[in-house]
Amino acid sequence: MNSLLNPEGKVMLFFTKIAYSAYLNILWFFCCLPVVTAGASTTALFYVTLKMAKDEEGNVTKSFFQAFRQNFKKATVIWLILLGLGVVLALDGYVFYHMRYENAFWTVGTAVFLVALAAYAVVLMYIFPLLARFENTVRAMLFNSLMLGMRFLLCTAAMAVIYFVMAFVVINVFTPAVVFGEGLCALLCSYLLSNILLMCEEKAERPGDETMADTADMTDMAEGEERKGNESVPEGQDYTV
């Protein structure tokens, strides 16, 4: 019993992180309210949860708003691109739904649409954790998100299940669970992504690896410090996985 109530024990640390995830979910929600800031808010959320996955969270509020401020410009650009693509996909889905089974074009068009939708979902799940951890161009971030999602299909599937289960529980089982919402999903996904991102970081720092090191300008943001690149990016080159 004493071990269970020990503030430094694994059980209490687990519940502390769950409580933090609810608090972070509230911060994330209010910082998303202007809509255009949703990208920066999600990046800040993953910055903190990735730290929590490594037991390095420190001051959660300070870390969140620090990451929000530092990533605001690029995260907003990425978010607006994804938002625009999402609107296009939604319109396409509406059109294909209402013209279903009417002609041969529907079969081919729907297949292409479903592939595009899957790729969009993969990018959406990976790009903000990547942005929270690394510095790169917008184009390279989009490309790397898709490549990582395709390479680590098991992790991608697990992340998709986490988001699906959370949505199902909130909508059909226990609506108050929305207080955990994106915060808990981000925390669980951060545990899944932690080793993958660490592997990418180590590969980028490996001398002689031209695809990851020589073309990369990647940063692991330190607590309370400004971003500092490990390598300079040669003009016209991007980091790729």
Buried (B, 14 or more C-beta within 10 A) or exposed (E): EEEEEEEEEEEBBEEEBBEBBBBBBEBBBEBBEEEEBBBBBBBBBBBBBBBBBEEEBEEBEEBBBBBBEBBBEBBBEBBBBBBEBBEEBEEBBEEBEEEEEEEEEBEEBBEEBEEBBBBBBBBBBBBBBBBBBBBBBBEBBBBBBBBBBBEBEEBBEBBBEBBEEBEEBBEEEEEEBBBBBBBBBBBBBBBBBBEBBBEBBEBBBEEEBEEBBBBBBBBBBEEEEEBEEBBEBEEEBBBEB
